[in-house]
Amino acid sequence: MPLENTKDRRWMALYLLCAGFLMIVLDMTIVNVALPSIKKDLGFSQASLAWVVNAYLIAFAGLLLLAGRLGDLLGRKRIFLAGLVLFTAASVLCGFSVGQPMLIAARFLQGIGGALSSAVILGMVVTMFPDPGERARAIGIFSFVASAGASIGLLAGGVITQAVSWHWIFFVNLPIGVLIAVLASRMLESDRGLGLDQGADSVGAFLVTAGLMLGVYAIVQSSAYGLVSTPALGFGGVAVILLAAFIVRQATARNPLLPLRLFASRNLSAANVVQAIGGVAMFGFFFMGSLDMQRVLGYGPLAIGLAFLPVSVGMGALSIGLTARLIMRFGARNVLLAGFG
């Protein structure tokens, strides 16, 4: 295959991966502006309504690490497509939901599919672009989707909810998911993976998945009952025990799920901490901002989406192209410090 065709294929594959990730990121926020309509239609109480969001987040956060390891063992393309199919099917179930249990269960399945797909995407991007310049540009495009996708979700949720109904914020994923799955199956290069015999570490997988899920659940419970309430402390304590056992397991396992030696790198450890802080700040901003606009300012779904539009435009203008050039000239550390400053 000619060199130019190979490059074109890689960039097309990147756009497909970003499109799949965008669909997943959108569903983290697209529901927020539709919550009042969902509450009224399905008869949720104010307390139970939070589970429409929390069911997705618990599954997504709890399975990310395990999903990434499955990508290493079974092949990243295979895991990406499996997650995409599950996410799309769960979206259809969400759209057809006629009761609270069905919607919450479907949102949980969405979270599982989202975790499977998103956990392997960045690894695929890095593998496709070994050249530092191309890699910086590719990661810039991916970062734009990851960051601006949340605000785009608020706009899309507002438009669809106001123009049609809340059901269609889920149905819209069906044609998009099917199209991405068909194109990705043809355009993404297949990888065999290491194989399950190379170290699935099922014990570690259970410990970290259960620990993360219970940890997120404890945080959810604290918002309803208080930070020092019995449910929050109980589930939080069990989560800490499970995660501590996971660390011990990783230190002694022959094929650990997360080799602890990776954290000997200051750059890796610091990058993960910064990424976590940035993610919490960004999604907290979107979630709390949308609630404030709804309850305090009296904005409708479409007005909330439009209010966040400048955020998407700003992120897009900086992430695509400019950020990559700044990193190549000044280094990632200096650009990062300037961004947080």
C-alpha positions as CSV (number, residue, x, y, z in Angstrom):
1,M,0.0,0.0,0.0
2,P,1.5,3.4,-0.9
3,L,2.7,5.5,2.0
4,E,0.2,8.3,1.4
5,N,-2.7,5.8,1.4
6,T,-1.4,4.3,4.7
7,K,-1.3,7.7,6.3
8,D,-4.8,8.5,5.1
9,R,-6.1,5.2,6.5
10,R,-4.5,6.0,9.9
11,W,-6.2,9.4,10.1
12,M,-9.5,8.0,9.0
13,A,-9.1,5.3,11.7
14,L,-8.4,8.1,14.2
15,Y,-11.6,9.9,13.2
16,L,-13.6,6.8,13.6
17,L,-12.2,6.1,17.1
18,C,-12.9,9.7,18.0
19,A,-16.4,9.5,16.7
20,G,-17.0,6.4,18.8
21,F,-15.5,8.1,21.9
22,L,-17.6,11.2,21.2
23,M,-20.8,9.1,21.3
24,I,-19.7,7.7,24.7
25,V,-18.7,11.1,26.2
26,L,-21.9,12.7,25.0
27,D,-24.0,10.3,27.1
28,M,-22.2,11.5,30.2
29,T,-23.8,14.9,29.9
30,I,-26.6,14.6,27.3
31,V,-28.9,13.2,29.9
32,N,-28.4,16.1,32.3
33,V,-30.6,18.6,30.5
34,A,-33.3,15.9,29.9
35,L,-33.6,14.9,33.6
36,P,-36.6,17.1,34.3
37,S,-38.5,15.6,31.3
38,I,-37.5,12.0,32.4
39,K,-38.5,12.8,36.0
40,K,-42.0,13.9,34.9
41,D,-42.5,11.1,32.3
42,L,-41.4,8.1,34.4
43,G,-42.4,9.4,37.8
44,F,-38.9,9.6,39.4
45,S,-38.5,11.2,42.8
46,Q,-35.7,13.8,43.2
47,A,-33.6,11.2,45.0
48,S,-34.1,8.3,42.6
49,L,-33.6,10.6,39.6
50,A,-29.9,10.7,40.3
51,W,-29.6,7.1,39.5
52,V,-30.2,7.8,35.8
53,V,-26.8,9.4,35.9
54,N,-25.2,7.4,38.6
55,A,-25.9,3.9,37.1
56,Y,-23.9,4.9,34.1
57,L,-21.0,6.4,36.1
58,I,-20.7,3.4,38.5
59,A,-20.4,0.9,35.7
60,F,-18.1,3.1,33.6
61,A,-15.7,4.0,36.4
62,G,-15.7,0.5,37.9
63,L,-14.8,-1.4,34.7
64,L,-12.2,1.0,33.0
65,L,-9.1,-0.7,34.4
66,L,-10.4,-4.2,33.7
67,A,-11.5,-3.2,30.2
68,G,-8.0,-1.8,29.4
69,R,-6.4,-5.1,30.4
70,L,-8.9,-7.1,28.4
71,G,-7.8,-5.0,25.4
72,D,-4.2,-6.1,26.0
73,L,-5.1,-9.7,26.3
74,L,-7.9,-10.2,23.7
75,G,-7.1,-7.4,21.2
76,R,-8.0,-3.8,21.4
77,K,-10.1,-3.8,18.2
78,R,-12.2,-6.7,19.4
79,I,-12.8,-5.0,22.8
80,F,-13.6,-1.6,21.1
81,L,-16.2,-3.2,18.8
82,A,-17.7,-5.3,21.6
83,G,-18.1,-2.2,23.8
84,L,-19.5,-0.2,20.9
85,V,-22.2,-2.8,20.1
86,L,-23.2,-3.2,23.8
87,F,-23.3,0.6,24.2
88,T,-25.5,1.0,21.1
89,A,-27.9,-1.8,22.1
90,A,-28.2,-0.4,25.6
91,S,-29.0,3.0,24.1
92,V,-31.9,1.5,22.3
93,L,-33.2,-0.1,25.5
94,C,-32.9,3.3,27.2
95,G,-35.0,4.9,24.5
96,F,-37.7,2.2,24.8
97,S,-37.8,2.5,28.6
98,V,-41.3,2.8,30.1
99,G,-40.3,2.5,33.7
100,Q,-37.6,3.4,36.2
101,P,-36.0,0.0,36.7
102,M,-35.6,-0.5,32.9
103,L,-34.0,2.8,32.3
104,I,-31.6,2.5,35.2
105,A,-30.6,-1.1,34.2
106,A,-30.1,0.0,30.6
107,R,-27.9,3.0,31.7
108,F,-25.8,0.5,33.7
109,L,-25.3,-1.6,30.5
110,Q,-24.4,1.6,28.7
111,G,-21.7,2.3,31.2
112,I,-20.2,-1.2,30.7
113,G,-20.1,-0.7,26.9
114,G,-18.7,2.8,27.3
115,A,-15.9,1.5,29.6
116,L,-15.0,-1.4,27.2
117,S,-14.6,1.0,24.2
118,S,-13.1,4.0,25.8
119,A,-10.4,2.1,27.8
120,V,-8.6,0.9,24.6
121,I,-9.0,4.0,22.3
122,L,-6.0,6.0,23.5
123,G,-3.7,2.9,23.4
124,M,-4.8,2.4,19.8
125,V,-4.1,6.1,18.9
126,V,-0.6,5.9,20.4
127,T,0.1,2.7,18.5
128,M,-1.1,4.1,15.2
129,F,1.1,7.3,15.4
130,P,4.7,6.5,16.5
131,D,6.1,9.7,15.1
132,P,6.1,12.4,18.0
133,G,4.7,15.2,15.8
134,E,1.9,13.1,14.4
135,R,1.2,11.6,17.8
136,A,0.9,15.1,19.4
137,R,-1.6,16.2,16.7
138,A,-3.6,13.0,17.0
139,I,-3.8,13.2,20.8
140,G,-4.8,16.9,20.4
141,I,-7.8,15.8,18.3
142,F,-8.6,13.0,20.8
143,S,-8.3,15.5,23.7
144,F,-10.7,17.9,22.0
145,V,-13.3,15.1,21.7
146,A,-12.8,14.1,25.3
147,S,-13.1,17.6,26.7
148,A,-15.5,19.4,24.4
149,G,-17.7,16.4,24.0
150,A,-19.3,17.0,27.4
151,S,-20.4,20.5,26.4
152,I,-21.5,19.3,23.0
153,G,-23.6,16.7,24.8
154,L,-25.4,19.5,26.8
155,L,-26.2,21.3,23.5
156,A,-27.4,18.1,21.7
157,G,-29.5,17.1,24.7
158,G,-31.2,20.5,24.8
159,V,-31.9,20.5,21.1
160,I,-33.2,16.9,20.9
161,T,-35.3,17.1,24.2
162,Q,-36.9,20.4,23.2
163,A,-37.5,19.4,19.5
164,V,-38.6,15.8,19.9
165,S,-38.5,14.1,23.3
166,W,-36.0,12.7,25.8
167,H,-36.3,9.2,24.2
168,W,-34.4,10.4,21.2
169,I,-31.3,11.4,23.0
170,F,-30.8,7.6,23.2
171,F,-32.3,6.5,19.9
172,V,-29.9,8.9,18.0
173,N,-27.0,6.5,19.1
174,L,-28.4,3.6,17.0
175,P,-27.6,4.8,13.4
176,I,-24.3,6.4,14.6
177,G,-23.2,3.3,16.5
178,V,-24.0,0.9,13.7
179,L,-22.2,3.1,11.1
180,I,-19.1,3.4,13.3
181,A,-19.1,-0.3,14.0
182,V,-19.3,-1.3,10.3
183,L,-16.6,1.2,9.3
184,A,-14.3,0.4,12.2
185,S,-14.5,-3.4,11.6
186,R,-13.1,-2.7,8.1
187,M,-10.6,0.1,8.7
188,L,-9.1,-0.6,12.1
189,E,-6.1,-3.0,12.0
190,S,-6.7,-6.2,13.9
191,D,-4.5,-7.1,16.8
192,R,-4.4,-10.6,18.3
193,G,-3.6,-9.6,21.9
194,L,-1.5,-11.5,24.3
195,G,-4.1,-14.1,25.1
196,L,-5.8,-14.9,28.3
197,D,-3.1,-17.5,29.2
198,Q,-0.7,-14.5,29.5
199,G,-2.2,-13.3,32.7
200,A,-5.9,-12.3,33.1
201,D,-5.4,-11.9,36.9
202,S,-9.1,-12.7,37.7
203,V,-8.6,-12.1,41.4
204,G,-7.1,-8.6,40.8
205,A,-9.8,-7.9,38.3
206,F,-12.5,-8.7,40.8
207,L,-10.9,-6.7,43.6
208,V,-10.4,-3.5,41.6
209,T,-13.7,-3.6,39.8
210,A,-15.7,-4.3,43.0
211,G,-13.6,-1.7,44.9
212,L,-14.1,1.0,42.3
213,M,-17.8,0.4,42.0
214,L,-18.4,0.4,45.7
215,G,-16.3,3.5,46.0
216,V,-18.3,5.4,43.4
217,Y,-21.5,4.1,45.1
218,A,-20.3,5.4,48.5
219,I,-19.8,8.8,46.9
220,V,-23.3,8.6,45.5
221,Q,-24.8,7.7,48.8
222,S,-23.0,10.5,50.6
223,S,-24.8,13.0,48.4
224,A,-28.1,11.6,49.6
225,Y,-27.4,10.8,53.3
226,G,-24.3,12.8,54.1
227,L,-20.6,12.2,54.0
228,V,-20.4,10.6,57.5
229,S,-23.6,8.6,57.2
230,T,-23.7,4.8,57.8
231,P,-24.2,3.9,54.1
232,A,-21.4,6.2,52.9
233,L,-18.9,5.1,55.5
234,G,-19.9,1.4,55.2
235,F,-19.6,1.1,51.5
236,G,-16.6,3.5,51.5
237,G,-14.8,1.3,54.1
238,V,-15.4,-1.9,52.1
239,A,-14.1,-0.1,49.0
240,V,-10.9,0.9,50.7
241,I,-10.3,-2.6,52.0
242,L,-10.9,-4.1,48.5
243,L,-8.6,-1.6,46.8
244,A,-5.9,-2.1,49.5
245,A,-6.2,-5.9,48.8
246,F,-5.9,-5.1,45.1
247,I,-2.6,-3.2,45.7
248,V,-1.2,-6.2,47.7
249,R,-2.3,-8.5,44.9
250,Q,-0.6,-6.5,42.3
251,A,2.6,-6.5,44.3
252,T,2.6,-10.3,44.5
253,A,0.9,-11.5,41.4
254,R,2.9,-13.1,38.6
255,N,1.0,-11.2,35.9
256,P,-0.5,-8.2,37.6
257,L,-3.4,-6.3,36.1
258,L,-1.6,-3.0,37.0
259,P,2.1,-3.4,37.5
260,L,3.1,-1.1,40.4
261,R,6.5,-0.4,38.9
262,L,4.8,1.9,36.4
263,F,4.2,4.4,39.2
264,A,8.0,4.6,39.8
265,S,7.9,7.1,36.9
266,R,7.2,10.6,38.2
267,N,5.9,11.7,34.9
268,L,3.3,8.9,34.7
269,S,2.2,9.3,38.3
270,A,1.9,13.1,38.0
271,A,0.1,12.9,34.6
272,N,-2.5,10.5,36.1
273,V,-3.1,12.8,39.1
274,V,-3.5,15.8,36.8
275,Q,-5.8,14.0,34.5
276,A,-8.0,12.9,37.4
277,I,-8.2,16.4,38.8
278,G,-9.0,17.9,35.4
279,G,-11.7,15.3,34.8
280,V,-13.4,15.9,38.1
281,A,-13.2,19.7,37.7
282,M,-14.5,19.6,34.1
283,F,-17.5,17.3,34.6
284,G,-18.3,18.9,37.9
285,F,-18.5,22.2,36.1
286,F,-20.8,20.9,33.5
287,F,-23.1,19.0,36.0
288,M,-23.3,21.8,38.6
289,G,-23.5,24.5,35.9
290,S,-26.5,22.8,34.2
291,L,-28.3,22.3,37.5
292,D,-27.8,26.0,38.4
293,M,-29.1,27.2,35.1
294,Q,-32.1,24.9,35.4
295,R,-33.1,25.6,39.0
296,V,-31.8,29.1,39.7
297,L,-31.8,30.8,36.3
298,G,-34.8,29.0,34.9
299,Y,-33.1,28.1,31.6
300,G,-34.8,25.5,29.3
301,P,-32.9,22.6,27.8
302,L,-32.0,24.4,24.6
303,A,-30.8,27.6,26.4
304,I,-28.5,25.5,28.7
305,G,-27.0,23.8,25.7
306,L,-26.4,27.2,24.0
307,A,-24.9,28.6,27.2
308,F,-22.1,26.0,27.1
309,L,-21.5,26.4,23.3
310,P,-18.6,28.9,23.8
311,V,-16.8,26.2,25.9
312,S,-16.9,23.8,23.0
313,V,-15.7,26.4,20.5
314,G,-12.8,27.5,22.7
315,M,-11.7,23.9,23.3
316,G,-11.9,23.1,19.7
317,A,-9.9,26.1,18.6
318,L,-7.1,25.3,21.0
319,S,-7.1,21.5,20.9
320,I,-7.0,20.9,17.1
321,G,-3.7,22.0,15.8
322,L,-2.6,24.8,18.2
323,T,-2.0,22.6,21.2
324,A,0.1,20.1,19.3
325,R,2.3,22.9,17.9
326,L,2.7,24.4,21.4
327,I,3.7,21.0,22.9
328,M,6.3,20.5,20.2
329,R,7.8,23.9,20.8
330,F,7.6,24.4,24.5
331,G,7.1,20.8,25.9
332,A,4.1,19.2,27.4
333,R,4.9,20.2,31.0
334,N,5.0,24.0,30.2
335,V,1.8,23.8,28.2
336,L,0.1,21.9,31.0
337,L,1.2,24.4,33.6
338,A,0.0,27.3,31.4
339,G,-3.3,25.6,30.9
340,F,-4.0,25.0,34.6
341,G,-2.6,28.5,35.5
